[in-house]
Amino acid sequence: MAEGVQYLDGPRLQRCLVAGLQQLIGEREHLNRINVFPVPDGDTGNNLAHTAHAARLAITEQQANGVGELLVRMADGALDGAQGNSGTLLAQFFQGLADQLEKFKRIRTWELADAFSSAAIYTRTALENPEEGTIITVVDATAAAGQAHRKCDNFAELLPKLRDAAAKALAETTDQLEVLRKAGVVDAGAAGFLAILEGCVDYLLHGSVYQKPDVELIDDVSVISHDIDDIDLDNRYCTECLVEGTGLDPAALSTTLNAFGNSMVIAGSTRRLRIHIHTNDPEKVFKLVAGFGEVAKTKADDMIGQARALQQQDRDVAIVTDSAADIPDAVMAGLGIHMVPLRVHFGADSYLDKTGISPAEFRAELETNPNTPGTSQPTQGDFRRMYEFLGSHFNEVLSVHLSGGLSGTLQAARTAATRSSVTDRITVLDSRCASAGQGLAAKRAADLVAAGLRGPELNQQLEKDIRNIRSFALVVDLTNGVRSGRVKPAVKHIADWLRLTPVLMMKANGKVGVHGFLPGRFRLVERFARYVTRTMKDSNRWEVAIAHGDNEAMQGQILLTSLKKYLEQVECAWTTELGAALGVHAGMEAVVVAMRPLDKADI
């Protein structure tokens, strides 16, 4: 731009920062591929890109009145959009810059150098246990270079020196952490920080903005081989939330959360803080944070599931479903199926289904909590994070979800897919089922992928097979149906008075209807099996999945034994506990069976 740049004002700094953030976003795929620390889950590029995108939006929506206002907006935007360990640390670095320069309209070189030193301290203190060889090492080296060249009065000379110091420190990270040395890579988070500096320098010197490389060039980058043994198995979920309040104390929050996980990062200001922690109990973390202020933007990503995905030798197609599907964890892990959790509510309390509350815990809440239970669909952000991660590592993402006739989950998934940067790789299908039936649909998707089907052929065959799945539920107690508003009280009164037990069935349109009633309350499960098999006129060979209450495992076995008695061939996919998505309405004493004919052009 110019040979001598003695100051940066709001507009000039904005253009530099946009160029730097754009450079980082453009290197997303590469950063994903070299991500091995702190967890080799292949999403550092996604997390940093999302953080950078939020920061960029914050500083481009309207013109800032000076450098200070610009940096405050960027820090707030980054904090709102921060994801992952590196994204949260980057937001904290921006917060340090903003706090140091908040009152400045324009800045000189030594003022930026001092702000970098302050931001480096902010970044390091955000970590519970700082480790060298990471982004903090490169930030410290950059700040030290700023102080070493503090007397330089030309930004066109100072910024390249900061970039070069960061590049040198980044190259050295390979030998500072064993996991980086073993993989032969530099730290991905630190590489993202350098990308911002490179973009800023390129714009300041040449007026150029980084252009995203061709997909073909990205695909040529080799993928780092990750070892599942490198994963911190003691703390499975990458858990994050935002808390707002007055006089927020990061140190007090850190002390409160310290016993519930590791890799903790707390970034932000006294009015807004972003918390990142690896834990096995996300809901406990959210409840503890709620004691400090209003909690928002909660999420808990399964790091082990992500690492397993990266270990798959055949990474052509990834299968996604949601927690309304009742599938055992072992089956999901074996088939490589990824799950996005719904949310379960009791009054003001909210839980991530099957992540923050188990079926047994949900049943206990049903029996003791006076509040009416409910469920809500995953947010578009929940789906988008899953799609961005899988779309970065797989050629196709096939997402099979809870019936669109029962929930807005399907539409949320479709909307998230259209707004994803990998939208052309994602297909979202309606399972037309819930519970065990939805689980069979997801399993069938995985089976078809294993059989070699891809693209339109895969999607068409799966849609055909979904239409052949039959799902029935024996609802022993209509109390929860009344509480949730799905069943009128009069229906329950009549059923109780006449001692009738309703049998529900998934209709072809994906909605639930009453298929019939069983009189009396004796030998219900055996008679339910007989009732179901009498409707199966077109086949005698079935793949079966059963879901039952957490205290009714024996009922599941009785149902399976009875089905085998009445049908020529039954292949049991699984019996498992009934989840909250159906339990909210049918009660945890319900028994569900889903069946798919095996002689319908089976592959």
C-alpha positions in Angstrom: 0.0 0.0 0.0 2.7 2.5 1.0 6.4 2.5 1.7 5.9 4.2 5.1 2.9 3.7 7.3 3.3 5.7 10.6 -0.2 5.0 12.0 -3.2 2.8 11.7 -6.7 4.3 11.9 -10.0 2.5 12.0 -10.6 2.0 8.2 -7.0 1.0 7.5 -6.8 -1.4 10.4 -10.2 -2.9 9.4 -8.9 -3.7 5.9 -5.8 -5.3 7.3 -7.8 -7.4 9.8 -10.3 -8.5 7.2 -7.4 -9.7 5.0 -5.8 -11.5 7.9 -9.1 -13.2 8.9 -9.7 -14.1 5.3 -6.3 -15.8 5.1 -7.1 -17.9 8.2 -10.5 -18.9 6.8 -8.9 -19.9 3.5 -6.5 -22.3 5.3 -9.2 -24.2 7.2 -8.8 -27.5 5.4 -5.0 -27.5 5.9 -5.4 -26.7 9.6 -7.9 -29.6 10.0 -5.4 -32.0 8.5 -2.5 -31.1 10.8 -4.6 -31.0 14.0 -3.2 -33.4 16.5 -3.1 -31.4 19.7 -4.7 -31.1 22.3 -7.0 -33.8 20.7 -6.5 -35.2 17.2 -10.1 -34.6 16.2 -9.4 -32.9 12.9 -11.5 -29.7 13.6 -9.1 -27.0 14.5 -9.4 -25.4 11.1 -13.2 -25.4 11.4 -13.1 -23.9 14.8 -10.7 -21.2 13.9 -12.5 -20.4 10.7 -15.8 -20.1 12.5 -14.2 -17.8 15.1 -12.6 -15.7 12.3 -15.8 -15.5 10.3 -17.7 -14.2 13.4 -15.0 -11.6 14.0 -15.0 -10.6 10.4 -18.7 -10.0 10.4 -18.5 -8.0 13.5 -16.0 -5.5 12.0 -17.6 -5.2 8.5 -21.3 -4.7 9.4 -20.7 -1.0 9.9 -17.9 1.5 10.0 -16.1 1.7 13.4 -15.3 5.1 15.0 -11.6 4.5 15.5 -9.3 1.6 16.3 -10.6 1.0 19.8 -14.2 0.6 18.8 -13.1 -1.7 15.9 -11.2 -4.0 18.2 -14.0 -4.1 20.8 -16.4 -5.2 18.1 -13.9 -7.8 16.8 -13.4 -9.2 20.3 -17.1 -9.4 21.0 -17.8 -11.1 17.6 -14.9 -13.6 18.1 -16.2 -14.4 21.6 -19.7 -15.0 20.3 -18.5 -17.3 17.5 -15.5 -18.9 19.3 -15.2 -22.7 19.0 -12.7 -25.1 20.3 -9.6 -24.6 22.3 -7.8 -22.6 19.6 -10.8 -20.5 18.7 -11.4 -19.5 22.4 -7.7 -18.6 22.8 -7.8 -16.5 19.6 -10.9 -14.7 21.0 -9.0 -14.0 24.2 -6.1 -12.6 22.2 -8.5 -10.2 20.5 -9.9 -9.3 23.9 -6.5 -8.4 25.1 -5.9 -6.1 22.1 -9.3 -4.5 22.6 -8.8 -3.8 26.4 -5.4 -2.2 25.8 -6.5 0.0 22.8 -10.2 0.6 23.6 -9.8 4.4 23.9 -7.6 4.9 20.8 -8.8 6.4 17.6 -5.6 5.6 15.8 -2.4 3.9 16.9 1.4 4.1 16.3 3.8 1.2 16.1 4.8 1.2 19.8 1.2 1.2 20.9 0.5 -1.9 18.9 3.6 -3.5 20.3 2.5 -2.9 23.8 -1.0 -4.1 23.0 0.5 -7.4 21.7 2.3 -7.8 24.9 -0.9 -7.3 26.9 -2.8 -9.7 24.6 -0.1 -12.3 25.1 -0.6 -12.2 28.8 -4.4 -12.4 28.4 -4.0 -15.5 26.2 -1.7 -17.3 28.5 -3.7 -16.6 31.6 -6.9 -17.9 29.9 -5.4 -21.4 30.1 -5.6 -23.6 33.1 -2.3 -25.4 32.3 -0.4 -23.6 29.5 1.8 -25.9 27.4 4.7 -24.7 25.2 4.6 -25.6 21.5 1.1 -24.2 21.0 -0.5 -21.0 20.0 0.6 -19.3 23.2 4.3 -19.9 22.4 3.9 -18.2 19.0 1.9 -15.4 20.5 4.6 -14.8 23.1 7.3 -14.8 20.4 5.3 -12.3 18.4 4.9 -10.0 21.4 8.6 -10.3 22.2 9.5 -9.2 18.6 7.1 -6.3 19.0 9.0 -5.1 22.1 12.4 -5.7 20.4 11.4 -3.5 17.6 9.3 -1.1 19.6 11.3 1.9 18.3 10.4 1.1 14.7 8.0 3.8 13.6 6.8 2.2 10.3 4.1 -0.5 10.3 5.4 -1.6 6.9 8.6 -2.7 8.7 7.2 -3.7 12.1 4.4 -6.2 10.9 6.8 -8.2 8.7 9.1 -8.6 11.7 6.2 -9.8 13.8 5.2 -12.3 11.1 8.8 -13.6 10.7 9.1 -14.1 14.5 5.8 -16.0 14.5 6.9 -18.1 11.6 10.1 -19.0 13.3 8.4 -19.9 16.6 5.8 -21.9 14.7 8.5 -24.0 13.0 10.0 -24.8 16.4 6.7 -26.1 17.8 7.3 -29.5 16.1 10.1 -30.2 18.5 8.4 -28.8 21.6 5.5 -31.3 21.8 6.0 -35.0 21.4 2.7 -35.5 19.6 3.7 -32.9 17.0 7.1 -34.4 16.6 5.6 -37.8 16.1 3.2 -36.6 13.5 5.8 -34.3 11.8 3.6 -31.2 11.9 3.4 -27.8 13.6 0.7 -26.8 16.0 -2.5 -26.1 14.0 -3.8 -23.4 16.3 -0.5 -21.5 16.1 -0.5 -21.9 12.3 -3.8 -20.2 12.3 -2.5 -17.3 14.3 0.4 -16.9 11.8 -2.1 -17.0 8.9 -3.7 -13.8 10.3 -0.4 -12.0 10.5 0.5 -13.1 6.9 -2.8 -11.8 5.6 -2.4 -8.5 7.4 1.2 -8.1 6.1 0.2 -9.0 2.5 -2.5 -6.4 2.5 -0.4 -3.7 4.2 2.5 -4.1 1.7 0.7 -5.1 -1.4 -3.0 -4.4 -1.0 -3.8 -8.1 -1.6 -6.4 -10.3 0.0 -5.9 -14.1 0.3 -7.9 -16.1 -2.2 -9.2 -19.5 -1.2 -7.2 -22.3 -3.0 -8.9 -24.7 -5.4 -10.5 -27.7 -3.8 -8.2 -30.0 -5.9 -5.2 -28.4 -4.2 -6.8 -28.9 -0.8 -7.6 -32.5 -1.5 -3.9 -33.2 -2.3 -2.9 -32.4 1.2 -2.1 -35.6 3.0 -4.2 -36.5 6.1 -2.3 -37.0 9.3 -2.8 -40.5 10.8 -4.4 -40.3 14.2 -4.1 -42.9 16.9 -7.2 -43.4 19.0 -4.9 -44.1 22.0 -3.8 -40.4 21.8 -7.3 -39.3 22.8 -8.0 -38.3 26.4 -10.4 -41.0 27.1 -11.1 -39.7 30.6 -12.9 -36.6 29.2 -14.9 -37.2 26.1 -16.9 -34.1 25.4 -15.5 -30.8 24.1 -17.9 -28.6 26.0 -18.5 -24.9 25.6 -20.8 -22.1 26.6 -21.1 -18.4 26.9 -22.0 -16.7 30.2 -23.2 -13.1 30.6 -23.4 -11.1 33.7 -21.8 -8.3 35.7 -18.4 -8.6 37.5 -17.7 -12.0 36.1 -14.6 -13.5 37.7 -12.6 -15.9 35.4 -10.5 -17.1 38.3 -13.5 -18.1 40.4 -15.0 -19.9 37.4 -11.8 -21.7 36.8 -11.7 -22.9 40.5 -15.3 -24.0 40.3 -14.9 -26.0 37.1 -11.3 -27.4 37.7 -12.5 -30.7 39.2 -14.8 -31.5 36.3 -12.4 -31.8 33.3 -9.2 -30.5 31.7 -8.0 -28.3 28.7 -10.0 -25.5 30.2 -9.9 -22.1 28.6 -11.9 -19.1 29.9 -11.9 -16.0 27.6 -13.6 -12.7 27.6 -14.4 -9.8 29.9 -16.1 -9.1 33.2 -19.4 -8.9 31.4 -19.1 -11.9 28.9 -17.0 -15.0 29.2 -16.6 -18.0 26.9 -15.9 -21.3 28.7 -14.2 -24.2 26.9 -13.5 -27.5 28.8 -13.1 -31.2 28.1 -15.4 -33.1 30.4 -17.5 -36.2 30.8 -20.3 -34.2 32.4 -21.4 -31.3 30.2 -24.6 -30.6 32.0 -22.8 -30.3 35.4 -20.5 -27.7 33.8 -23.5 -25.8 32.4 -25.3 -25.8 35.8 -22.1 -24.6 37.6 -21.6 -21.8 35.1 -25.2 -20.8 35.5 -24.4 -19.8 39.1 -22.3 -17.0 37.7 -24.7 -15.5 35.1 -27.0 -16.3 32.2 -25.8 -19.2 30.1 -26.2 -19.4 26.3 -24.7 -21.1 23.3 -24.1 -24.4 25.0 -22.6 -27.3 23.0 -20.8 -30.6 23.7 -19.0 -32.4 20.8 -17.9 -36.0 21.1 -14.2 -35.9 20.5 -13.8 -39.7 20.6 -16.4 -40.0 17.9 -14.6 -37.5 15.8 -11.3 -39.3 16.2 -12.9 -42.6 15.3 -14.2 -41.0 12.1 -10.7 -39.9 11.2 -9.4 -43.5 11.7 -11.8 -45.0 9.1 -9.9 -46.3 6.2 -12.8 -45.8 3.8 -13.9 -42.2 4.3 -16.2 -41.9 1.3 -19.5 -41.5 3.2 -20.3 -40.4 6.8 -23.6 -41.3 8.3 -25.4 -38.9 10.7 -28.5 -39.2 12.8 -30.0 -37.6 15.9 -30.6 -38.8 19.4 -34.3 -39.6 18.7 -32.8 -42.8 17.1 -32.5 -45.5 19.8 -29.3 -47.3 18.8 -26.8 -48.8 21.3 -23.5 -46.9 21.6 -21.5 -50.0 20.5 -23.5 -50.4 17.3 -23.0 -46.7 16.4 -19.3 -47.0 17.1 -19.0 -50.2 15.0 -20.9 -48.7 12.1 -19.4 -45.2 12.3 -22.7 -43.5 12.8 -22.5 -39.9 14.2 -25.3 -38.5 16.5 -26.5 -35.0 17.1 -28.3 -34.7 20.4 -31.8 -33.2 20.9 -32.5 -31.2 24.1 -34.6 -32.5 26.9 -36.4 -29.9 29.2 -37.9 -30.0 32.7 -39.1 -26.5 33.4 -36.0 -24.2 33.2 -33.6 -27.1 33.3 -32.3 -28.3 29.9 -30.1 -31.3 29.1 -28.4 -32.7 26.0 -30.2 -36.0 25.3 -28.0 -39.1 25.8 -25.0 -36.8 26.4 -26.1 -34.8 29.5 -28.9 -37.1 30.6 -29.1 -40.9 30.2 -32.4 -42.9 29.8 -32.2 -44.0 33.4 -31.6 -40.4 34.6 -34.5 -39.2 32.4 -36.8 -41.8 33.9 -35.8 -40.7 37.4 -36.7 -37.1 36.5 -40.0 -38.2 35.0 -40.9 -39.9 38.3 -39.8 -37.0 40.6 -39.8 -33.7 38.7 -43.1 -31.8 38.9 -42.4 -29.9 35.7 -43.8 -31.1 32.4 -41.1 -32.7 30.3 -40.4 -31.7 26.7 -37.9 -32.0 24.0 -36.6 -29.6 21.4 -34.7 -30.1 18.2 -31.0 -29.6 17.9 -30.0 -26.1 16.8 -28.8 -25.4 13.3 -25.4 -24.7 14.9 -25.3 -28.2 16.3 -25.9 -29.6 12.8 -23.6 -27.2 11.1 -20.6 -28.1 13.4 -21.2 -31.8 12.6 -21.5 -31.2 8.9 -18.4 -28.9 8.7 -16.3 -31.5 10.5 -17.5 -34.5 8.5 -17.6 -32.6 5.2 -14.0 -31.6 5.7 -12.9 -35.3 5.9 -15.5 -37.3 3.9 -16.6 -37.1 0.3 -20.3 -37.5 1.2 -22.4 -36.9 4.4 -25.7 -38.8 4.6 -27.9 -37.4 7.4 -31.0 -39.5 8.4 -33.3 -37.9 10.9 -36.4 -38.0 13.1 -39.6 -38.0 11.0 -40.5 -34.6 9.7 -44.0 -35.3 10.7 -43.1 -35.4 14.4 -40.5 -32.7 14.8 -38.7 -29.7 13.3 -35.4 -31.6 13.6 -35.4 -32.6 9.9 -35.9 -29.0 8.7 -33.2 -27.7 11.1 -30.8 -30.3 9.5 -31.8 -29.3 6.0 -31.4 -25.6 6.7 -28.0 -26.1 8.4 -26.9 -28.2 5.4 -27.7 -25.4 2.9 -25.8 -22.9 5.0 -22.7 -25.1 5.4 -19.5 -24.5 3.4 -19.7 -28.2 2.4 -23.4 -28.1 1.4 -22.7 -29.9 -1.9 -21.5 -33.0 0.0 -24.5 -33.3 2.3 -27.8 -35.2 1.8 -30.5 -35.0 4.4 -33.2 -37.7 4.4 -36.4 -38.2 6.4 -36.4 -41.5 8.3 -40.2 -41.3 8.6 -39.6 -43.0 11.9 -38.5 -42.4 15.5 -36.8 -44.5 18.2 -35.8 -48.0 17.0 -37.3 -47.4 13.5 -35.1 -44.4 13.0 -32.2 -46.4 14.2 -32.8 -49.1 11.6 -32.9 -46.5 8.9 -29.5 -45.2 10.0 -28.1 -48.7 10.2 -29.4 -49.5 6.8 -27.6 -46.4 5.5 -24.4 -47.7 6.9 -25.0 -51.2 5.5 -25.6 -49.8 2.0 -22.4 -47.8 2.2 -20.5 -50.9 3.2 -22.0 -52.6 0.2 -20.5 -50.0 -2.1 -23.4 -47.7 -2.9 -22.6 -44.1 -3.3 -24.3 -40.8 -4.4 -27.8 -40.9 -5.9 -27.9 -44.7 -6.0 -27.3 -44.8 -2.3 -29.9 -42.2 -1.5 -32.6 -43.7 -3.7 -32.1 -47.2 -2.3 -32.2 -45.9 1.3 -35.4 -44.0 0.6 -36.9 -47.2 -0.8 -35.8 -49.2 2.2 -37.1 -46.6 4.6 -40.6 -47.0 3.2 -40.5 -50.7 4.1 -39.7 -50.2 7.8 -42.6 -50.8 10.1 -42.6 -49.4 13.7 -45.0 -50.2 16.5 -45.2 -49.0 20.1 -47.0 -50.6 23.1 -47.9 -47.7 25.3 -48.6 -49.1 28.8 -49.3 -45.8 30.5 -50.7 -42.7 28.8 -49.8 -40.3 31.6 -46.8 -38.8 29.8 -48.8 -38.5 26.6 -51.3 -36.4 28.5 -48.6 -34.3 30.3 -46.9 -33.5 27.0 -50.2 -32.6 25.3 -50.0 -35.4 22.7 -53.0 -37.3 24.2 -56.3 -35.9 25.4 -57.1 -36.6 29.1 -60.4 -38.1 28.0 -58.6 -40.8 25.9 -56.6 -41.8 28.9 -59.7 -42.0 31.2 -61.5 -44.2 28.7 -58.5 -46.5 28.1 -58.0 -46.9 31.9 -61.7 -47.5 32.5 -62.0 -50.1 29.8 -58.5 -51.5 30.6 -57.3 -51.0 27.0 -53.6 -50.7 26.0 -53.1 -48.7 22.8 -50.8 -49.9 20.0 -49.3 -47.0 18.0 -47.8 -47.3 14.5 -45.7 -45.0 12.4 -47.8 -44.0 9.3 -46.5 -43.7 5.8 -46.5 -39.9 6.1 -44.2 -40.1 9.1 -46.8 -39.4 11.8 -48.0 -41.5 14.7 -51.5 -43.0 14.8 -53.4 -45.5 17.0 -53.3 -48.8 15.1 -55.4 -50.7 17.7 -55.9 -51.7 21.3 -55.1 -54.8 23.4 -57.8 -55.6 25.9 -56.8 -56.3 29.5 -53.4 -55.9 31.1 -52.2 -59.6 31.2 -49.2 -60.9 29.1 -49.2 -57.6 27.2 -45.8 -58.0 25.5 -46.5 -61.5 24.2 -49.8 -60.4 22.9 -48.2 -57.3 21.4 -45.8 -59.5 19.5 -48.7 -61.6 18.1 -50.6 -58.4 17.2 -47.7 -57.0 15.3 -46.9 -60.2 13.4 -50.4 -60.6 12.2 -50.0 -57.3 10.3 -46.9 -58.6 8.5 -48.5 -60.2 5.4 -45.8 -59.6 2.9 -42.8 -61.3 4.5 -41.7 -63.8 7.1 -38.1 -62.7 7.2 -37.4 -59.5 9.2 -34.6 -57.5 10.7 -35.8 -56.3 14.1 -34.7 -53.6 16.6 -36.4 -53.2 20.0 -36.4 -50.4 22.5 -37.6 -50.7 26.1 -37.6 -48.9 29.4 -34.4 -48.9 31.4 -36.0 -51.3 33.9 -37.7 -53.4 31.3 -34.9 -55.3 29.6 -36.7 -58.5 30.3 -39.7 -57.2 28.4 -37.4 -56.6 25.4 -36.2 -60.2 25.5 -39.8 -61.5 25.9 -40.8 -59.5 22.8 -37.9 -60.8 20.8 -38.6 -64.4 21.8 -42.3 -64.0 20.9 -41.5 -62.5 17.5 -39.2 -65.5 16.7 -42.1 -67.8 17.6 -44.4 -66.3 15.1 -42.1 -65.4 12.2 -40.0 -67.7 10.1 -36.8 -65.7 10.4 -35.9 -62.9 12.7 -32.4 -61.2 12.7 -32.1 -59.1 15.8 -30.2 -55.9 15.1 -30.3 -54.9 18.8 -32.4 -54.4 21.9 -31.7 -51.2 23.8 -33.1 -48.7 26.2 -35.8 -46.3 25.1 -34.6 -42.7 24.8 -36.1 -39.5 26.0 -37.4 -38.3 22.6 -40.1 -40.9 22.6 -40.2 -41.4 26.4 -41.4 -37.8 26.9 -44.7 -38.7 25.1 -45.0 -42.5 25.5 -43.5 -43.0 28.9 -40.5 -45.0 29.8 -42.6 -48.2 30.2 -43.4 -48.2 26.5 -42.0 -51.0 24.3 -41.1 -50.3 20.7 -40.3 -52.7 17.8 -39.1 -51.7 14.4 -39.0 -54.3 11.5 -37.5 -54.2 8.1 -38.2 -57.0 5.6 -35.1 -58.9 4.5 -36.4 -60.2 1.3 -37.1 -56.8 -0.3 -34.2 -56.6 -2.7 -31.9 -56.8 0.2 -28.2 -55.9 -0.4 
